[in-house]
Amino acid sequence: MDNECEIFDKVFYQTLEKGIGSLPENLRSDLYRSCAENCVKKYVLPEQKRQFDECNGDLDLQYQKYGKSEYFFADIIEKGHIYEIGYPTSKCLCPMVRSGMASSSIHCECSRQSMLYVLKTLMPEKEIDVQLMHSVLTGSNECRFHVVVK
């Protein structure tokens, strides 16, 4: 019975992902936003805020100091403006991906929304754009996002 339930759950979740994938981008963003925010509020946001405050609100300094860890990377492409940030494959913390439930790259919208939430919380006066470059769910060996800060 347990195996049948697991199969049902996986098929159900994949059906949801397919349906979400057919929605316009703004609706997909809205659907994943609250989950993404809840996911990062307890640990990721406080740690990113601690680092940001320690670096006197300088994202470049923060990424130079903390941008190469086993759980996160941040590459400065153009100081103060363009970054590529993400996660090594082996360190994906999403329980839906780790369990095998999430299999569509549509689910990467959750990570994109969490990055937007963290960065907008750290720099509310800035306009921030985050775009998926590639991810584990697109067949890459890492999850990488292009970030523009204006």
GROMACS elastic network, one bead per residue, 0.5 to 0.9 nm:
[ bonds ]
;  ai    aj funct       b0    kb
    1     4     6  0.51107   500
    1     5     6  0.63162   500
    1     6     6  0.87286   500
    2     5     6  0.51155   500
    2     6     6  0.62296   500
    2     7     6  0.86729   500
    3     6     6  0.50647   500
    3     7     6  0.61942   500
    3     8     6  0.85485   500
    4     7     6  0.51347   500
    4     8     6  0.60827   500
    4     9     6  0.85520   500
    5     9     6  0.60031   500
    5    10     6  0.85220   500
    6     9     6  0.50754   500
    6    10     6  0.61405   500
    6    11     6  0.86111   500
    7    10     6  0.51818   500
    7    11     6  0.61612   500
    7    12     6  0.84446   500
    8    11     6  0.52252   500
    8    12     6  0.59527   500
    8    13     6  0.85072   500
    9    12     6  0.50436   500
    9    13     6  0.60421   500
    9    14     6  0.85190   500
    9   101     6  0.77818   500
   10    13     6  0.51478   500
   10    14     6  0.60906   500
   10    15     6  0.85180   500
   10   100     6  0.78321   500
   10   101     6  0.52751   500
   10   102     6  0.80895   500
   11    14     6  0.50860   500
   11    15     6  0.60923   500
   11    16     6  0.86384   500
   11   101     6  0.83990   500
   12    15     6  0.50902   500
   12    16     6  0.63288   500
   12    17     6  0.87700   500
   13    17     6  0.62446   500
   13    18     6  0.86642   500
   13   101     6  0.65062   500
   13   102     6  0.71841   500
   14    18     6  0.61853   500
   14    19     6  0.86084   500
   14   101     6  0.72743   500
   14   102     6  0.69418   500
   14   103     6  0.71180   500
   14   104     6  0.75529   500
   15    18     6  0.51025   500
   15    19     6  0.62557   500
   15    20     6  0.86348   500
   16    19     6  0.50608   500
   16    20     6  0.60890   500
   16    21     6  0.84729   500
   17    20     6  0.50288   500
   17    21     6  0.60100   500
   17    22     6  0.87698   500
   17   102     6  0.78001   500
   17   103     6  0.83286   500
   17   104     6  0.66273   500
   17   105     6  0.88802   500
   17   106     6  0.66077   500
   17   107     6  0.71593   500
   18    21     6  0.50050   500
   18    22     6  0.65885   500
   18   104     6  0.78362   500
   18   106     6  0.81173   500
   19    22     6  0.53140   500
   19    23     6  0.69367   500
   20    23     6  0.53470   500
   20    24     6  0.85382   500
   20    27     6  0.83109   500
   20    28     6  0.61653   500
   20    31     6  0.83239   500
   20   106     6  0.74456   500
   21    24     6  0.79799   500
   21    25     6  0.84905   500
   21    28     6  0.73368   500
   21   104     6  0.86859   500
   21   105     6  0.89772   500
   21   106     6  0.59302   500
   21   107     6  0.89340   500
   22    25     6  0.88872   500
   22    28     6  0.87962   500
   23    26     6  0.81679   500
   23    27     6  0.62382   500
   23    28     6  0.62016   500
   24    27     6  0.55465   500
   24    28     6  0.64457   500
   24    29     6  0.88464   500
   25    28     6  0.50718   500
   25    29     6  0.61658   500
   25    30     6  0.86476   500
   26    29     6  0.51028   500
   26    30     6  0.62617   500
   26    31     6  0.87625   500
   27    31     6  0.61876   500
   27    32     6  0.87670   500
   28    31     6  0.51753   500
   28    32     6  0.64190   500
   28    33     6  0.85814   500
   28   106     6  0.83252   500
   28   109     6  0.74331   500
   29    32     6  0.54240   500
   29    33     6  0.59133   500
   29   109     6  0.65834   500
   29   110     6  0.79142   500
   29   112     6  0.87394   500
   29   113     6  0.70240   500
   30    33     6  0.52847   500
   30    34     6  0.75867   500
   30   113     6  0.89855   500
   31    34     6  0.71392   500
   31    35     6  0.79387   500
   31   110     6  0.87875   500
   32    35     6  0.55391   500
   32    36     6  0.60499   500
   32    37     6  0.86843   500
   32   107     6  0.81448   500
   32   109     6  0.64796   500
   32   110     6  0.51395   500
   32   111     6  0.87672   500
   32   113     6  0.69030   500
   32   114     6  0.89366   500
   33    36     6  0.51133   500
   33    37     6  0.61257   500
   33    38     6  0.86270   500
   33   109     6  0.83222   500
   33   110     6  0.66614   500
   33   112     6  0.89045   500
   33   113     6  0.54915   500
   33   114     6  0.72797   500
   33   117     6  0.83023   500
   34    37     6  0.51333   500
   34    38     6  0.61536   500
   34    39     6  0.84929   500
   34   110     6  0.89560   500
   34   113     6  0.86106   500
   34   114     6  0.89931   500
   35    38     6  0.52055   500
   35    39     6  0.60781   500
   35    40     6  0.89167   500
   35   110     6  0.72054   500
   35   113     6  0.88461   500
   35   114     6  0.85108   500
   36    39     6  0.50519   500
   36    40     6  0.65510   500
   36    41     6  0.87299   500
   36   109     6  0.86600   500
   36   110     6  0.52101   500
   36   111     6  0.66578   500
   36   112     6  0.82983   500
   36   113     6  0.58291   500
   36   115     6  0.85376   500
   36   117     6  0.80154   500
   37    40     6  0.55247   500
   37    41     6  0.60609   500
   37   110     6  0.87701   500
   37   113     6  0.73989   500
   37   114     6  0.56338   500
   37   115     6  0.89902   500
   37   117     6  0.63798   500
   37   118     6  0.81710   500
   38    41     6  0.53689   500
   38    42     6  0.76188   500
   38   114     6  0.86569   500
   39    42     6  0.72620   500
   39    43     6  0.84178   500
   39    44     6  0.82642   500
   39    94     6  0.87356   500
   39   114     6  0.76081   500
   40    43     6  0.59878   500
   40    45     6  0.56157   500
   40    46     6  0.85116   500
   40   114     6  0.65432   500
   40   115     6  0.88866   500
   40   117     6  0.85978   500
   40   118     6  0.78042   500
   41    44     6  0.63806   500
   41    45     6  0.53081   500
   41    46     6  0.70880   500
   41   118     6  0.85803   500
   42    45     6  0.67588   500
   42    46     6  0.68214   500
   43    46     6  0.56381   500
   43    47     6  0.62192   500
   43    48     6  0.86271   500
   44    47     6  0.52890   500
   44    48     6  0.60251   500
   44    49     6  0.84537   500
   44   118     6  0.81310   500
   45    48     6  0.50932   500
   45    49     6  0.59207   500
   45    50     6  0.84337   500
   45   117     6  0.86767   500
   45   118     6  0.58540   500
   45   121     6  0.84095   500
   45   122     6  0.87817   500
   46    49     6  0.50325   500
   46    50     6  0.60351   500
   46    51     6  0.86302   500
   47    50     6  0.50088   500
   47    51     6  0.62241   500
   47    52     6  0.85198   500
   48    51     6  0.51566   500
   48    52     6  0.60256   500
   48    53     6  0.85387   500
   48    62     6  0.87871   500
   48   118     6  0.75840   500
   48   119     6  0.88822   500
   48   122     6  0.82078   500
   49    53     6  0.59467   500
   49    54     6  0.83252   500
   49    57     6  0.89578   500
   49   118     6  0.83191   500
   49   121     6  0.85195   500
   49   122     6  0.65061   500
   50    53     6  0.52378   500
   50    54     6  0.60237   500
   50    55     6  0.85980   500
   51    54     6  0.50214   500
   51    55     6  0.62147   500
   51    56     6  0.87324   500
   51    57     6  0.86662   500
   51    62     6  0.62100   500
   51    65     6  0.88064   500
   51    66     6  0.76922   500
   52    55     6  0.51197   500
   52    56     6  0.63554   500
   52    57     6  0.51073   500
   52    58     6  0.65604   500
   52    59     6  0.65461   500
   52    61     6  0.84342   500
   52    62     6  0.58898   500
   52   122     6  0.73828   500
   53    57     6  0.54439   500
   53    58     6  0.81860   500
   53    62     6  0.88878   500
   53   122     6  0.88946   500
   54    57     6  0.75458   500
   54    58     6  0.89143   500
   54    62     6  0.80685   500
   55    58     6  0.55291   500
   55    59     6  0.75255   500
   55    60     6  0.87973   500
   55    61     6  0.60550   500
   55    62     6  0.56853   500
   55    65     6  0.87116   500
   56    59     6  0.86609   500
   56    61     6  0.86134   500
   56    62     6  0.87936   500
   57    61     6  0.84923   500
   57    62     6  0.81170   500
   57   122     6  0.79112   500
   57   123     6  0.82163   500
   58    61     6  0.53459   500
   58    62     6  0.62270   500
   58    63     6  0.87189   500
   58    80     6  0.83439   500
   59    63     6  0.60627   500
   59    64     6  0.84570   500
   59    79     6  0.88871   500
   59    80     6  0.71930   500
   60    63     6  0.51903   500
   60    64     6  0.60604   500
   60    65     6  0.85573   500
   60    76     6  0.69467   500
   60    79     6  0.63625   500
   60    80     6  0.63398   500
   61    64     6  0.50078   500
   61    65     6  0.60824   500
   61    66     6  0.83925   500
   62    65     6  0.51994   500
   62    66     6  0.57493   500
   62    67     6  0.70885   500
   63    66     6  0.51486   500
   63    68     6  0.78532   500
   63    73     6  0.80500   500
   63    74     6  0.57156   500
   63    75     6  0.72048   500
   63    76     6  0.73741   500
   64    67     6  0.56673   500
   64    68     6  0.80106   500
   64    74     6  0.79835   500
   64    75     6  0.81737   500
   64    76     6  0.80233   500
   65    68     6  0.78324   500
   66    69     6  0.67753   500
   66    72     6  0.84564   500
   66    73     6  0.79745   500
   66    74     6  0.80678   500
   67    72     6  0.65683   500
   67    75     6  0.69790   500
   67    85     6  0.82400   500
   68    71     6  0.81921   500
   68    72     6  0.63122   500
   68    74     6  0.66324   500
   68    75     6  0.85628   500
   69    72     6  0.53077   500
   69    73     6  0.61782   500
   70    73     6  0.79171   500
   70    87     6  0.82097   500
   70    88     6  0.72584   500
   70    90     6  0.88950   500
   70    91     6  0.70960   500
   71    86     6  0.85684   500
   71    87     6  0.58910   500
   71    88     6  0.65458   500
   71    90     6  0.85761   500
   71    91     6  0.54958   500
   71    92     6  0.77673   500
   71    93     6  0.85719   500
   72    85     6  0.74512   500
   72    86     6  0.57689   500
   72    88     6  0.68195   500
   72    91     6  0.82249   500
   73    84     6  0.81589   500
   73    85     6  0.55353   500
   73    86     6  0.54504   500
   73    87     6  0.60898   500
   73    88     6  0.76935   500
   73   144     6  0.88318   500
   74    83     6  0.68010   500
   74    84     6  0.57390   500
   74    86     6  0.66142   500
   74    87     6  0.88927   500
   75    82     6  0.88170   500
   75    83     6  0.56085   500
   75    84     6  0.51043   500
   75    85     6  0.61783   500
   76    79     6  0.60823   500
   76    80     6  0.82640   500
   76    81     6  0.84242   500
   76    82     6  0.64887   500
   76    84     6  0.66339   500
   76    85     6  0.85907   500
   77    81     6  0.79128   500
   77    82     6  0.52901   500
   77    83     6  0.51172   500
   77    84     6  0.69710   500
   78    81     6  0.55172   500
   78    83     6  0.68015   500
   79    82     6  0.66042   500
   79    83     6  0.80077   500
   80    83     6  0.84677   500
   80   148     6  0.89207   500
   80   149     6  0.70944   500
   80   150     6  0.83954   500
   81   147     6  0.80663   500
   81   148     6  0.56170   500
   81   150     6  0.63720   500
   82   146     6  0.74167   500
   82   147     6  0.56674   500
   82   149     6  0.63333   500
   82   150     6  0.89373   500
   83   145     6  0.82004   500
   83   146     6  0.60194   500
   83   147     6  0.50088   500
   83   148     6  0.65324   500
   83   149     6  0.83116   500
   84   133     6  0.88099   500
   84   144     6  0.64562   500
   84   145     6  0.54516   500
   84   147     6  0.59125   500
   84   148     6  0.88549   500
   85   115     6  0.89927   500
   85   143     6  0.82417   500
   85   144     6  0.56621   500
   85   145     6  0.53740   500
   85   146     6  0.67541   500
   85   147     6  0.73237   500
   86   135     6  0.88584   500
   86   142     6  0.73548   500
   86   143     6  0.52273   500
   86   145     6  0.59721   500
   86   146     6  0.89533   500
   87    90     6  0.83171   500
   87    91     6  0.65259   500
   87    92     6  0.65985   500
   87   135     6  0.88210   500
   87   142     6  0.59808   500
   87   143     6  0.52116   500
   87   144     6  0.67826   500
   88    91     6  0.54516   500
   88    92     6  0.68949   500
   88   136     6  0.89383   500
   88   141     6  0.71479   500
   88   143     6  0.64652   500
   88   144     6  0.86430   500
   89    92     6  0.56889   500
   89   135     6  0.81529   500
   89   136     6  0.63002   500
   89   140     6  0.82218   500
   89   141     6  0.55033   500
   89   143     6  0.67070   500
   90    93     6  0.88449   500
   90   141     6  0.85303   500
   90   142     6  0.82156   500
   92    95     6  0.83449   500
   92    97     6  0.76015   500
   92    98     6  0.71583   500
   92   136     6  0.87419   500
   92   142     6  0.88407   500
   92   143     6  0.84467   500
   93    96     6  0.88320   500
   93    97     6  0.79892   500
   93    98     6  0.72303   500
   94    97     6  0.53928   500
   94    98     6  0.61280   500
   94    99     6  0.85151   500
   94   111     6  0.87861   500
   95    99     6  0.58212   500
   95   100     6  0.84202   500
   95   101     6  0.84824   500
   95   102     6  0.87921   500
   96    99     6  0.53065   500
   96   100     6  0.63208   500
   96   101     6  0.52038   500
   96   102     6  0.51965   500
   96   103     6  0.86326   500
   96   107     6  0.89185   500
   97   100     6  0.51451   500
   97   101     6  0.60162   500
   97   103     6  0.68404   500
   97   107     6  0.85467   500
   97   137     6  0.84280   500
   98   101     6  0.77046   500
   98   102     6  0.81225   500
   99   102     6  0.76723   500
  100   103     6  0.65359   500
  102   105     6  0.82591   500
  102   106     6  0.88295   500
  102   107     6  0.65148   500
  102   137     6  0.84058   500
  103   106     6  0.84537   500
  103   107     6  0.75778   500
  103   137     6  0.62031   500
  104   107     6  0.58864   500
  104   108     6  0.79716   500
  104   137     6  0.60316   500
  104   138     6  0.77769   500
  105   108     6  0.52864   500
  105   109     6  0.78158   500
  105   134     6  0.88186   500
  105   135     6  0.74655   500
  105   136     6  0.81833   500
  105   138     6  0.57929   500
  106   109     6  0.59027   500
  106   110     6  0.83418   500
  106   137     6  0.85945   500
  107   110     6  0.57967   500
  107   111     6  0.78065   500
  107   137     6  0.82386   500
  108   111     6  0.52575   500
  108   112     6  0.63732   500
  108   113     6  0.86447   500
  108   132     6  0.75211   500
  108   135     6  0.75114   500
  108   137     6  0.76545   500
  108   143     6  0.86662   500
  109   113     6  0.60076   500
  109   114     6  0.85160   500
  109   132     6  0.80369   500
  110   113     6  0.51389   500
  110   114     6  0.62146   500
  110   115     6  0.87393   500
  111   114     6  0.50096   500
  111   115     6  0.62257   500
  111   116     6  0.85992   500
  111   132     6  0.88701   500
  112   115     6  0.52535   500
  112   116     6  0.62673   500
  112   117     6  0.86624   500
  112   130     6  0.62879   500
  112   131     6  0.68778   500
  112   132     6  0.68797   500
  112   145     6  0.75115   500
  113   116     6  0.50192   500
  113   117     6  0.60789   500
  113   118     6  0.86451   500
  113   130     6  0.82089   500
  114   117     6  0.50409   500
  114   118     6  0.61955   500
  114   119     6  0.85807   500
  115   118     6  0.52148   500
  115   119     6  0.60568   500
  115   120     6  0.83631   500
  115   130     6  0.73518   500
  115   145     6  0.89473   500
  116   119     6  0.52747   500
  116   120     6  0.58542   500
  116   121     6  0.83104   500
  116   128     6  0.70030   500
  116   129     6  0.73271   500
  116   130     6  0.65101   500
  116   147     6  0.89912   500
  117   120     6  0.52655   500
  117   121     6  0.59918   500
  117   122     6  0.86060   500
  118   121     6  0.51328   500
  118   122     6  0.62419   500
  118   123     6  0.86040   500
  119   122     6  0.50658   500
  119   123     6  0.59390   500
  119   124     6  0.78312   500
  119   126     6  0.88784   500
  119   128     6  0.74109   500
  120   123     6  0.50019   500
  120   125     6  0.78649   500
  120   126     6  0.71712   500
  120   127     6  0.78561   500
  120   128     6  0.69652   500
  121   124     6  0.55659   500
  122   125     6  0.89890   500
  123   126     6  0.55912   500
  123   127     6  0.84705   500
  123   128     6  0.87695   500
  124   127     6  0.78814   500
  126   149     6  0.65473   500
  126   150     6  0.57149   500
  127   148     6  0.81798   500
  127   149     6  0.59274   500
  127   150     6  0.50539   500
  128   147     6  0.71190   500
  128   148     6  0.57360   500
  128   150     6  0.63165   500
  129   146     6  0.80392   500
  129   147     6  0.56592   500
  129   148     6  0.51583   500
  129   149     6  0.66650   500
  129   150     6  0.85282   500
  130   145     6  0.64263   500
  130   146     6  0.56586   500
  130   148     6  0.65854   500
  130   149     6  0.88994   500
  131   144     6  0.88090   500
  131   145     6  0.54640   500
  131   146     6  0.51578   500
  131   147     6  0.65703   500
  131   148     6  0.88078   500
  132   135     6  0.76008   500
  132   143     6  0.80591   500
  132   144     6  0.64189   500
  132   146     6  0.63414   500
  132   147     6  0.89522   500
  133   143     6  0.77528   500
  133   144     6  0.54974   500
  133   145     6  0.51197   500
  133   146     6  0.62969   500
  134   137     6  0.79937   500
  134   138     6  0.60204   500
  134   139     6  0.77960   500
  134   140     6  0.61999   500
  134   141     6  0.87929   500
  134   142     6  0.73092   500
  134   143     6  0.57068   500
  134   144     6  0.54922   500
  134   145     6  0.71283   500
  135   138     6  0.51243   500
  135   139     6  0.64889   500
  135   140     6  0.51930   500
  135   141     6  0.70210   500
  135   142     6  0.54135   500
  135   144     6  0.61432   500
  135   145     6  0.85240   500
  136   139     6  0.51273   500
  136   141     6  0.57062   500
  136   142     6  0.56215   500
  136   143     6  0.58581   500
  137   140     6  0.71609   500
  137   143     6  0.83827   500
  138   143     6  0.89009   500
  139   142     6  0.86485   500
  140   143     6  0.71684   500
